[in-house]
């Protein structure tokens, strides 16, 4: 069987979808070396892969000078990928695997040009792991720009991006790509963790894009949760989570308290490990269960609606379990995901900047009480299930790249 190198960025939304695929490859006899940051060691080791850590430098992210989820110009995304992902990690990964051989490489799409560098230096086929939407255009051209760019020194930004790319090319002894190619989804094959039906503009993507649906697997590190309370007092369950990165919006949580305190439903709020419960105040309604971290897959299986930031991972998991959504996109690709859900009739998108308790309450009641939202969520969920999941992803990969015994 084949020896595989799998490289991913250190983020739950990019690691979690790969767990089922990696375990399936290992179960099928592939030897997988999985590289990510140290915090994911235990989670990834449970797949049977050989885990290796690369250094995650928090100072690098701080030195970028902007939050990578808030872009004021498209070149900011190129800058983030170059200085936040490719420059610190690709040379280190190459050093760690020096004198080793692999049969094929799987890399996260946010490595972009970095994945192409690894494939070129190793001389092996490459597969792009796409945990967000695939795209026919350079990602930096379609990522949501949240603020006006009048105060951005575009010339200086372009110069920094160019110089960083040239520096990486010198270190790795490769050619410098065009600026727009830094964010390309490279790879002989792209495994896209959604369905062709959910993917916007799927007809613009060639046959190298393989849609396998979201990879839904149990998580051994899920915390305990009082499931017996979910329907003890109410018939409806509403889950609220703003993801693993954007969880500290205390004012949004208080707005939820004001909007939902009189709705006869059990609300479950995952507020994040870094949110101090004391900061939520003393007026938490009695119909709320609040935990820093919630076993999301299990709660979604019992939820009637999901209030979410519309991150790709959370959205996919909800729709997989036929849960309609109220979406408050905050950054990055979330507006694109929310727009697609709304287009397909499986949820309602709200503007965080104009959000009021009344607007939030009205949207939730609409999703709960109008059956079309549930029906459309079922249609999207069925498209996910019919795509084949991580088993189909493993089959496609091994049919082309695995080495016979």
Residue pairs with C-beta under 8 A, 6 or more apart in sequence:
1 28
1 29
1 30
1 31
1 402
1 403
1 405
2 30
2 31
2 102
2 103
2 104
2 398
2 401
2 402
2 403
3 30
3 31
3 33
3 101
3 102
3 103
4 25
4 30
4 31
4 32
4 33
4 102
4 103
4 104
4 105
4 106
5 33
5 35
5 97
5 102
5 104
5 105
5 106
5 118
5 122
6 18
6 22
6 32
6 33
6 34
6 35
6 49
6 105
6 106
6 107
6 129
7 34
7 35
7 36
7 89
7 93
7 105
7 106
7 107
7 108
7 111
7 115
7 118
8 14
8 15
8 18
8 34
8 35
8 36
8 107
8 108
8 129
9 36
9 85
9 108
9 110
9 111
10 36
10 37
10 39
10 40
10 56
11 244
11 245
12 244
12 313
13 131
13 132
13 243
13 244
13 311
13 312
13 313
13 314
14 108
14 110
14 129
14 131
15 36
15 40
15 43
15 44
16 215
16 219
16 313
17 129
17 131
17 193
17 214
17 215
17 313
18 129
18 131
18 215
19 43
19 44
19 47
19 215
19 217
19 219
20 215
20 216
20 217
20 389
20 390
21 129
21 191
21 215
21 390
21 393
21 394
22 32
22 34
22 44
22 47
22 48
22 49
23 47
23 48
23 217
23 390
24 390
24 391
24 393
24 394
25 32
25 394
25 397
25 398
26 32
26 47
26 48
26 49
27 48
28 394
28 398
28 402
29 405
30 398
30 402
31 50
32 47
32 48
32 49
32 50
33 49
33 50
33 52
33 97
33 102
34 44
34 47
34 49
34 50
34 51
34 52
35 51
35 52
35 53
35 54
35 93
35 96
36 44
36 51
36 53
36 54
37 53
37 54
37 55
37 56
38 53
38 56
39 56
40 51
41 51
41 53
42 221
43 219
43 220
43 221
44 51
45 51
46 220
52 96
54 89
54 92
54 93
54 96
55 88
55 92
57 88
60 83
60 84
60 88
61 68
61 84
63 83
64 79
64 80
64 83
64 84
66 72
66 76
66 80
67 331
68 77
68 80
68 84
68 332
69 245
69 246
69 330
69 331
69 332
70 146
70 147
70 331
71 77
71 80
71 143
71 144
71 145
71 146
71 332
72 145
72 146
72 147
72 148
72 149
72 151
72 152
73 145
73 149
73 152
73 154
73 157
74 140
74 141
74 143
74 145
75 140
75 154
75 157
75 158
75 161
75 179
76 152
76 157
77 139
77 140
77 143
77 183
78 140
78 161
78 179
78 182
78 183
79 157
79 160
79 161
79 164
81 110
81 111
81 112
81 113
81 114
81 182
81 183
82 161
82 164
82 165
82 168
82 182
83 164
85 110
85 111
85 112
85 114
86 111
86 112
86 113
86 114
86 117
86 168
86 182
87 164
87 167
87 168
89 111
89 114
90 111
90 114
90 117
90 118
90 168
90 172
91 168
91 171
91 172
93 118
94 118
94 121
94 172
97 122
101 122
102 122
102 124
103 124
103 125
103 401
103 402
103 403
104 124
104 125
104 126
104 127
104 397
104 401
105 115
105 118
105 119
105 122
105 124
105 125
105 126
105 127
106 126
106 127
106 128
106 129
106 191
106 397
107 114
107 115
107 118
107 119
107 126
107 127
107 128
107 129
107 187
108 115
108 128
108 129
108 131
109 115
109 128
109 129
109 130
109 131
109 132
109 185
109 190
111 118
112 139
112 182
112 183
112 184
112 185
112 186
113 165
113 177
113 181
113 182
113 183
113 184
113 186
115 126
115 128
115 186
115 187
116 126
116 177
116 184
116 186
117 168
117 172
117 174
118 126
119 125
119 126
119 186
119 187
120 174
121 172
121 174
125 188
125 189
125 400
125 401
126 186
126 187
126 188
126 189
127 187
127 188
127 189
127 190
127 191
127 397
127 401
128 185
128 186
128 187
128 189
128 190
128 191
129 191
129 193
130 185
130 190
130 191
130 192
130 193
130 209
131 193
131 312
131 313
132 312
132 333
132 337
133 192
133 194
133 199
133 200
133 312
133 333
133 336
133 337
133 340
134 185
134 190
134 192
134 199
134 205
134 209
135 142
135 185
136 201
136 204
136 205
138 180
138 181
138 183
138 184
139 183
139 184
139 185
140 180
140 182
140 183
141 180
142 336
143 332
143 333
144 329
144 331
144 332
144 333
144 334
144 335
144 336
146 331
158 179
161 179
161 182
162 179
165 176
165 177
165 179
165 182
166 176
168 174
169 175
169 176
177 184
187 208
188 208
189 208
189 210
189 396
189 397
189 400
190 208
190 209
190 210
191 210
191 212
191 393
191 396
191 397
192 199
192 209
192 210
192 211
192 212
193 212
193 213
193 214
193 215
193 316
193 393
194 211
194 213
194 214
194 312
194 316
194 384
194 387
195 211
195 213
195 380
195 383
195 384
195 386
195 387
196 202
196 211
196 383
196 387
197 380
197 383
198 319
198 340
198 344
198 380
198 383
198 384
199 205
199 211
200 336
200 340
202 211
210 393
210 396
211 387
212 387
212 388
212 389
212 390
212 392
212 393
212 396
213 320
213 383
213 384
213 385
213 386
213 387
213 388
213 389
213 392
214 313
214 316
214 317
214 320
214 384
214 389
215 389
215 390
215 393
216 297
216 317
216 320
216 389
217 390
218 297
219 295
219 297
222 295
222 297
222 298
223 291
223 293
223 294
223 295
225 291
225 294
225 295
225 298
225 299
226 289
227 298
227 302
229 266
229 289
230 237
230 266
230 268
230 299
230 302
231 237
231 266
231 302
232 266
233 266
233 287
234 264
234 265
234 266
234 287
235 264
235 265
236 264
236 265
236 266
236 304
236 305
236 368
237 265
237 266
237 268
237 299
237 302
237 303
237 304
238 260
238 263
238 265
238 266
238 267
238 268
238 303
238 304
238 305
238 306
238 307
238 364
238 368
239 267
239 268
239 270
239 294
239 296
239 299
239 300
239 303
239 305
239 306
239 307
239 323
240 253
240 256
240 267
240 268
240 269
240 270
240 306
240 307
240 308
241 247
241 269
241 270
241 294
241 296
241 306
241 307
241 308
241 309
241 314
242 249
242 252
242 272
242 308
242 309
242 328
242 330
243 308
243 309
243 311
243 313
243 314
244 272
246 309
246 330
246 331
247 270
247 271
247 272
247 273
247 274
247 275
248 272
248 274
248 275
249 330
250 275
250 279
250 280
252 328
252 352
252 355
253 269
253 271
253 275
253 280
254 280
254 281
255 355
255 356
255 357
255 360
256 267
256 269
256 307
256 360
257 280
257 283
257 284
257 285
257 288
258 357
259 357
259 358
259 360
259 361
259 364
260 267
260 285
260 287
260 288
260 360
260 361
260 364
261 285
261 287
263 287
263 361
263 364
263 365
264 287
265 287
265 304
265 368
266 287
266 289
267 285
267 287
267 288
267 289
268 288
268 289
268 291
268 294
268 299
268 303
269 288
269 289
269 290
269 291
270 291
270 292
270 293
270 294
270 296
271 277
271 280
271 290
271 291
271 292
272 292
272 293
273 292
273 293
275 292
277 290
277 292
280 290
284 290
296 314
296 317
297 317
297 321
300 306
300 317
300 318
300 321
300 323
301 321
303 318
303 321
303 323
304 323
304 368
305 323
305 324
305 325
305 326
305 364
305 367
305 368
306 314
306 318
306 323
306 324
306 325
306 326
307 325
307 326
307 327
307 328
307 360
307 364
308 314
308 315
308 318
308 325
308 326
308 327
308 328
309 327
309 328
309 329
309 330
309 334
310 325
310 327
310 328
310 329
310 334
310 335
310 337
310 338
310 341
310 349
311 334
311 337
312 333
312 337
315 325
315 327
315 337
315 338
315 341
316 384
318 324
318 325
318 377
319 325
319 341
319 346
319 377
319 380
319 381
319 384
320 381
320 384
320 385
321 381
322 374
322 377
322 378
322 381
323 377
324 346
324 347
324 367
324 373
324 374
324 376
324 377
325 341
325 346
325 347
325 348
325 367
325 377
326 347
326 348
326 350
326 360
326 363
326 364
326 367
327 334
327 337
327 338
327 341
327 342
327 347
327 348
327 349
327 350
328 349
328 350
328 352
328 355
329 335
329 337
329 338
329 349
329 352
330 352
335 349
338 347
338 349
339 349
341 347
341 349
341 380
342 348
342 349
344 376
344 379
344 380
345 372
345 373
345 375
345 376
346 373
346 376
346 377
346 379
346 380
347 367
347 373
347 377
348 363
348 366
348 367
348 373
350 359
350 360
350 363
366 373
367 373
388 395
